[in-house]
């Protein structure tokens, strides 16, 4: 005769084992979907052509700062991940010009279409607001924007036949708004392309008081104040400021 009590016990054990096995499968984690920006490599600043770290990715290290991008990427970045140990400075115009945004270490950012045309990586956030460091040694550099930002002109001094001084004339091009004198001489800036001219003192209602040359001493950088800002048309290098025209 069959012992039904034994079969019942065995059936109960099998049922319990199946229940335990099912519970194991139920608690297994589902495969996690990739989070936005997860593909940005370490020590890299990543730009994306889509929002939230999607689309095509372009990578930069701290040795690959870009004052401007080629035509395929100029104004095309819609998001970014700063996976470096530095601040990322993102600019709306080439040459560190235009609108500026700063991206903290290990942070993400989003942009409107056409808003990003260049960037640099710097150890402190304050350095995002200047661009003077681009000027080579032993040169006078002028910049289209304040604080050394925007398009830079590197001046290679040449002897002017009229003044016999080392100088450069800008003619009718855009007048600079900031400058760095990295030479061993002082620089005299003028409102005329002929190394001459004066500026009226805006505080003098009589119109009599005039300013002569605007001087930037050797080694100094400056954002040009009123009434001189945006008016420089020439400059010359001099041994002493008394040699200005």
C-alpha positions in Angstrom: 0.0 0.0 0.0 1.3 3.5 -0.9 2.2 5.7 2.0 0.4 8.9 1.1 1.8 10.8 4.1 5.3 10.4 2.7 4.2 11.7 -0.8 2.4 14.7 0.7 5.5 15.6 2.7 7.7 15.3 -0.5 5.2 17.4 -2.4 5.3 20.1 0.2 9.1 20.1 0.0 9.1 20.4 -3.8 6.6 23.3 -3.6 8.7 25.1 -1.1 11.8 24.7 -3.2 10.0 26.1 -6.3 8.7 29.0 -4.3 12.2 29.8 -3.1 13.6 29.5 -6.6 11.0 31.9 -8.0 11.7 34.4 -5.2 15.4 34.4 -6.3 14.4 35.3 -9.8 12.0 38.0 -8.7 14.7 39.9 -6.8 17.3 39.8 -9.5 18.0 43.5 -10.6 16.9 44.5 -14.1 19.7 45.6 -16.5 20.3 49.3 -15.8 19.9 51.7 -18.7 22.8 54.1 -19.4 22.5 57.4 -17.6 23.0 60.6 -19.5 26.7 61.6 -19.9 27.9 58.2 -18.6 29.9 57.7 -21.7 32.2 60.8 -21.1 35.7 59.4 -20.4 37.6 60.4 -17.2 39.8 63.6 -17.4 37.7 64.7 -20.5 35.5 67.6 -21.4 32.7 66.2 -23.6 30.4 68.2 -25.9 27.3 66.6 -27.3 25.3 67.4 -30.4 22.1 66.5 -28.6 20.4 67.4 -25.3 21.3 65.6 -22.0 24.4 63.9 -23.3 22.9 62.4 -26.4 23.9 62.5 -30.1 27.4 62.7 -31.4 30.1 63.3 -28.7 33.3 65.3 -29.1 36.1 64.9 -26.5 38.7 67.4 -25.2 41.4 67.0 -22.6 43.0 69.9 -20.7 45.6 70.0 -23.4 43.0 70.4 -26.2 41.4 73.8 -25.5 39.6 75.2 -28.5 39.3 78.9 -29.1 36.9 78.0 -32.0 35.4 74.9 -33.6 35.3 73.8 -37.2 32.2 74.5 -39.2 30.7 71.1 -38.4 30.7 71.9 -34.6 30.5 75.7 -34.4 27.3 76.4 -32.6 26.2 72.8 -32.7 26.8 71.6 -29.1 23.6 71.3 -27.0 25.0 69.8 -23.9 28.3 69.2 -22.1 29.9 67.2 -19.3 33.0 68.4 -17.5 34.7 65.2 -16.4 38.0 67.0 -15.6 39.5 68.4 -12.4 39.4 71.9 -13.9 36.8 74.6 -14.6 35.4 74.6 -18.1 34.8 78.0 -19.7 32.3 77.9 -22.6 32.0 80.9 -25.0 29.4 82.0 -27.4 31.9 83.4 -29.9 35.2 82.2 -31.2 38.4 83.5 -29.5 36.9 83.3 -26.0 34.5 86.0 -27.0 30.8 86.7 -26.6 28.5 85.2 -23.9 30.3 83.2 -21.2 29.2 80.2 -19.1 31.3 78.3 -16.5 31.0 74.6 -15.9 32.1 73.3 -12.5 34.2 70.2 -11.9 32.2 67.0 -12.6 29.2 69.0 -13.7 26.8 69.0 -16.7 25.4 71.9 -18.7 22.8 72.6 -21.4 22.9 75.1 -24.3 20.6 76.7 -26.8 21.3 76.0 -30.5 24.1 78.2 -31.7 25.3 79.2 -28.2 28.7 77.5 -28.1 31.7 78.4 -30.3 34.7 77.8 -28.1 36.0 76.7 -24.7 39.0 76.5 -22.4 39.8 74.5 -19.3 41.4 76.4 -16.4 42.3 75.7 -12.7 40.2 78.6 -11.3 36.9 80.0 -12.4 38.3 83.6 -12.4 40.5 82.7 -15.4 37.4 82.1 -17.5 36.9 85.9 -17.6 40.2 86.7 -19.3 42.1 85.7 -22.4 45.4 87.6 -22.0 47.4 84.4 -21.7 47.2 83.9 -25.5 49.6 86.8 -26.1 53.2 85.6 -27.0 56.2 86.9 -25.2 57.9 90.1 -26.5 54.8 91.2 -28.3 52.1 93.8 -28.0 48.6 92.2 -28.3 45.3 93.9 -28.7 41.9 92.4 -28.3 38.5 93.0 -29.7 36.8 92.7 -26.2 37.5 93.6 -22.6 39.8 91.6 -20.4 41.8 90.1 -23.3 38.8 88.3 -24.8 37.6 88.2 -28.4 39.7 88.3 -31.5 43.4 88.9 -30.8 45.9 90.8 -32.9 49.6 90.0 -32.3 51.7 93.0 -33.3 55.1 92.5 -34.8 56.9 95.8 -34.4 58.3 97.5 -37.5 60.3 100.7 -37.7 58.0 103.5 -39.0 59.8 105.8 -41.4 58.2 108.9 -40.1 58.6 108.4 -36.3 61.7 106.2 -36.3 60.0 104.3 -33.5 58.7 100.7 -33.4 55.0 100.9 -34.0 51.9 99.6 -35.7 49.0 101.4 -37.4 45.6 99.8 -37.5 44.1 102.0 -40.2 40.3 101.7 -40.2 39.9 98.2 -38.7 38.1 97.4 -35.4 39.7 99.4 -32.6 40.8 97.2 -29.6 39.2 97.3 -26.2 42.0 95.7 -24.2 45.7 95.2 -24.6 48.8 93.5 -23.1 52.3 94.9 -23.5 54.6 91.9 -23.2 57.7 93.8 -24.4 60.6 95.4 -22.6 59.4 98.9 -23.6 56.4 101.1 -22.8 53.6 101.5 -25.4 51.9 104.7 -26.4 48.5 104.3 -28.0 47.0 107.0 -30.3 43.5 107.8 -31.7 45.0 108.4 -35.2 46.7 105.9 -37.5 49.6 108.4 -37.8 50.8 108.0 -34.2 49.1 111.3 -33.3 45.9 112.7 -31.9 44.3 113.6 -28.5 41.2 112.7 -26.5 38.8 115.2 -24.9 38.3 114.9 -21.2 34.6 114.0 -20.7 34.6 115.7 -17.3 35.8 119.0 -18.8 32.7 120.9 -20.1 34.8 123.6 -21.7 36.3 121.1 -24.1 39.8 122.5 -23.5 41.4 119.8 -21.5 42.8 117.0 -23.7 44.5 113.7 -23.1 47.6 112.8 -25.1 48.9 109.3 -25.7 47.4 106.4 -23.6 50.3 104.6 -22.1 50.5 100.9 -21.2 53.7 100.2 -19.2 56.0 97.2 -20.0 54.5 94.0 -18.7 51.0 95.5 -18.0 47.7 94.3 -19.4 44.6 96.6 -19.4 41.0 96.9 -20.3 40.9 100.3 -21.9 38.6 102.8 -20.0 36.5 105.7 -21.4 37.2 107.9 -23.3 39.9 105.7 -24.8 38.0 102.5 -25.2 37.5 101.4 -28.8 39.5 104.4 -30.2 43.0 103.1 -30.6 44.3 103.4 -34.2 48.1 103.1 -33.8 50.8 102.5 -31.2 54.5 102.8 -30.8 57.1 101.4 -28.4 59.2 103.9 -26.4 62.0 103.8 -24.0 60.4 106.3 -21.6 56.8 107.7 -21.6 58.3 111.1 -22.3 59.0 109.8 -25.8 55.3 109.6 -26.7 54.3 111.9 -29.5 
